[in-house]
Amino acid sequence: MCVTLKNNEAKFSGIPIFKAVFVKLNSQMETTNKLLTQAEAIPSKTAGNKNVARTELVTIAHKVSNVLKVYAYMQKNENLSNFVITSENILSGKLRQQELLDYTKNLDKQITLIFSELGNYGLTDELKSELTKEITEFENLMTEPRQLISKRKTTNELIEEQIDKTYKLLINQLDPLMELFIEDKEFYLAYKSARMIVDPVSRKKLEEEVQ
């Protein structure tokens, strides 16, 4: 429909209200197309492999936990010793995702508090940095699906709103204005031919509508 109107713009360019409606229609369609592009760009699956991220987090957490366990034993710190998990089997298989994340976050806090002392037991800046990095990556992969669902829902709602606005513009303004050209059979019939009922939630029908 936009193409039909564009091809006949010279015929209504002298009618201010018609031209204003045409500009508004183009603006609304541009906004809708941008939203459709955004919707297509939202991944349907998590951008990453959560299992790989978990394995990498477990590997570094296991190394750091062993250092902390030795420190706790040497210092006779029972609370710290009871906190530390040194079983790779538990870390990799028995802890749920949130439990693993909670444990590694607490592990990071514990080693931060006594980092200078743990250096004597083999805890390096590199190990600590790696633990923090893997925690962040794993947490992002856990929360990303919820963020994607929310973003997709919001975008789809905006698309429906735009399609609704466009449909109302066609019904309430453009259709009546086209009656000014009822004697121009070529233009009028081309418009009517392009004009279809718009389903506010259907992109396919929207695309047919604006051809």
C-alpha positions as CSV (number, residue, x, y, z in Angstrom):
1,M,0.0,0.0,0.0
2,C,2.8,2.4,0.8
3,V,4.2,1.7,-2.6
4,T,0.9,2.5,-4.3
5,L,0.6,5.8,-2.4
6,K,4.2,6.6,-3.1
7,N,3.7,6.0,-6.9
8,N,0.8,8.4,-6.8
9,E,2.1,11.0,-4.4
10,A,1.9,13.7,-7.0
11,K,-1.9,13.3,-7.1
12,F,-2.4,14.1,-3.4
13,S,0.7,16.3,-2.7
14,G,-1.5,19.4,-3.0
15,I,-3.9,18.1,-0.3
16,P,-2.2,19.0,3.1
17,I,-4.2,16.6,5.3
18,F,-3.7,13.7,2.9
19,K,0.0,14.4,2.7
20,A,0.3,14.6,6.5
21,V,-1.5,11.2,6.9
22,F,0.9,9.7,4.3
23,V,3.9,11.0,6.2
24,K,2.5,9.6,9.4
25,L,1.8,6.2,7.8
26,N,5.4,6.0,6.6
27,S,6.7,6.9,10.0
28,Q,4.6,4.3,11.7
29,M,5.7,1.7,9.2
30,E,9.3,2.6,9.7
31,T,8.9,2.2,13.5
32,T,7.2,-1.1,13.1
33,N,9.9,-2.5,10.7
34,K,12.6,-1.5,13.2
35,L,10.7,-3.4,16.0
36,L,10.3,-6.4,13.7
37,T,14.1,-6.4,13.0
38,Q,14.8,-6.1,16.7
39,A,12.4,-9.1,17.4
40,E,14.2,-11.2,14.8
41,A,17.6,-10.4,16.4
42,I,16.5,-11.7,19.8
43,P,18.0,-15.2,20.2
44,S,15.5,-18.0,20.7
45,K,18.2,-19.9,22.6
46,T,20.7,-18.9,25.2
47,A,23.8,-17.4,23.6
48,G,26.2,-19.9,25.2
49,N,26.6,-23.3,26.6
50,K,25.6,-23.5,30.2
51,N,27.1,-27.0,30.6
52,V,30.5,-25.8,29.4
53,A,30.3,-22.8,31.6
54,R,29.5,-25.0,34.6
55,T,32.4,-27.3,33.9
56,E,34.8,-24.4,33.7
57,L,33.4,-22.9,36.9
58,V,33.7,-26.3,38.7
59,T,37.3,-26.7,37.5
60,I,38.5,-23.4,39.0
61,A,36.3,-23.6,42.1
62,H,37.8,-27.0,42.8
63,K,41.4,-25.6,42.6
64,V,40.6,-22.7,44.9
65,S,38.6,-24.9,47.3
66,N,41.6,-27.2,47.8
67,V,43.8,-24.2,48.6
68,L,41.2,-22.9,51.1
69,K,40.8,-26.4,52.6
70,V,44.5,-26.7,53.3
71,Y,44.6,-23.2,54.8
72,A,41.6,-24.0,57.1
73,Y,43.2,-27.3,58.2
74,M,46.5,-25.6,59.0
75,Q,44.8,-22.8,60.9
76,K,42.5,-25.2,62.6
77,N,39.5,-23.2,61.4
78,E,36.6,-25.7,61.6
79,N,33.9,-23.3,60.3
80,L,35.9,-22.6,57.2
81,S,36.9,-26.2,56.8
82,N,33.2,-27.3,57.0
83,F,32.2,-24.7,54.4
84,V,34.7,-25.8,51.8
85,I,33.7,-28.4,49.2
86,T,36.7,-30.2,47.8
87,S,34.8,-33.0,46.1
88,E,34.7,-32.4,42.3
89,N,31.9,-34.9,42.1
90,I,29.7,-32.9,44.4
91,L,30.6,-29.6,42.6
92,S,30.0,-31.0,39.1
93,G,27.0,-33.3,39.7
94,K,25.3,-33.0,43.0
95,L,24.9,-29.2,43.4
96,R,22.1,-27.6,41.5
97,Q,23.0,-24.6,39.4
98,Q,21.9,-22.0,41.9
99,E,23.6,-24.0,44.7
100,L,26.8,-24.0,42.7
101,L,26.6,-20.3,42.0
102,D,25.9,-19.5,45.7
103,Y,28.8,-21.7,46.8
104,T,31.3,-20.2,44.4
105,K,30.2,-16.6,45.2
106,N,30.7,-17.3,48.9
107,L,34.0,-19.0,48.1
108,D,35.1,-15.8,46.3
109,K,34.1,-13.7,49.3
110,Q,36.0,-16.0,51.7
111,I,39.3,-15.9,49.8
112,T,39.0,-12.1,49.3
113,L,38.9,-11.6,53.1
114,I,42.2,-13.6,53.6
115,F,43.7,-13.3,50.2
116,S,47.1,-12.1,51.5
117,E,47.4,-15.1,53.7
118,L,46.3,-17.6,51.0
119,G,49.2,-16.5,48.8
120,N,51.5,-18.6,51.0
121,Y,49.3,-21.7,50.1
122,G,49.4,-21.1,46.3
123,L,46.4,-18.9,45.7
124,T,47.5,-16.4,42.9
125,D,45.9,-13.3,41.5
126,E,45.3,-15.3,38.3
127,L,43.4,-18.0,40.1
128,K,41.2,-15.5,42.0
129,S,40.5,-13.5,38.8
130,E,39.6,-16.6,36.9
131,L,37.2,-17.7,39.6
132,T,35.5,-14.3,39.5
133,K,35.3,-14.4,35.7
134,E,33.8,-17.9,35.6
135,I,31.2,-16.9,38.3
136,T,30.1,-13.9,36.2
137,E,29.9,-15.9,33.0
138,F,27.9,-18.7,34.6
139,E,25.5,-16.3,36.3
140,N,24.9,-14.4,33.0
141,L,24.0,-17.7,31.3
142,M,21.6,-18.5,34.1
143,T,19.8,-15.2,34.0
144,E,19.9,-14.6,30.2
145,P,16.9,-16.8,29.3
146,R,14.7,-14.7,31.6
147,Q,16.0,-11.5,30.2
148,L,15.4,-12.7,26.6
149,I,11.8,-13.8,27.4
150,S,11.1,-10.3,28.9
151,K,12.7,-8.5,26.0
152,R,10.9,-10.6,23.4
153,K,7.5,-10.1,25.2
154,T,8.1,-6.3,25.4
155,T,9.1,-6.1,21.8
156,N,6.1,-8.1,20.6
157,E,3.8,-5.9,22.6
158,L,5.3,-2.8,21.0
159,I,4.8,-4.4,17.5
160,E,1.2,-5.1,18.2
161,E,0.7,-1.6,19.4
162,Q,2.2,-0.2,16.3
163,I,0.2,-2.4,14.0
164,D,-3.0,-1.3,15.9
165,K,-2.1,2.3,15.4
166,T,-1.4,1.8,11.7
167,Y,-4.7,-0.1,11.2
168,K,-6.6,2.8,12.9
169,L,-4.9,5.3,10.7
170,L,-6.0,3.4,7.6
171,I,-9.6,2.9,8.8
172,N,-10.2,6.4,10.3
173,Q,-8.1,8.6,8.0
174,L,-6.6,7.1,4.9
175,D,-9.7,5.2,3.7
176,P,-12.0,8.2,4.0
177,L,-9.5,10.5,2.3
178,M,-9.2,8.1,-0.6
179,E,-12.8,8.9,-1.5
180,L,-11.5,12.2,-2.8
181,F,-10.0,10.1,-5.7
182,I,-13.0,7.9,-6.4
183,E,-13.1,9.3,-10.0
184,D,-9.4,8.4,-10.5
185,K,-10.2,4.7,-11.2
186,E,-6.5,3.7,-11.6
187,F,-5.4,5.1,-8.3
188,Y,-8.5,4.3,-6.4
189,L,-8.7,0.7,-7.5
190,A,-5.0,0.2,-7.0
191,Y,-5.5,1.4,-3.4
192,K,-8.5,-0.8,-2.9
193,S,-6.6,-3.8,-4.3
194,A,-3.7,-3.3,-2.0
195,R,-6.0,-2.6,1.0
196,M,-6.7,-5.7,3.2
197,I,-8.0,-6.3,6.7
198,V,-5.1,-6.2,9.1
199,D,-4.8,-8.7,11.9
200,P,-3.1,-6.7,14.6
201,V,-1.1,-9.7,15.7
202,S,0.0,-11.0,12.3
203,R,3.1,-9.8,10.7
204,K,2.3,-11.7,7.5
205,K,-0.9,-9.8,7.0
206,L,0.8,-6.5,7.9
207,E,3.4,-7.1,5.2
208,E,0.6,-7.9,2.7
209,E,-1.2,-4.7,3.8
210,V,1.7,-2.4,3.1
211,Q,2.8,-3.7,-0.3
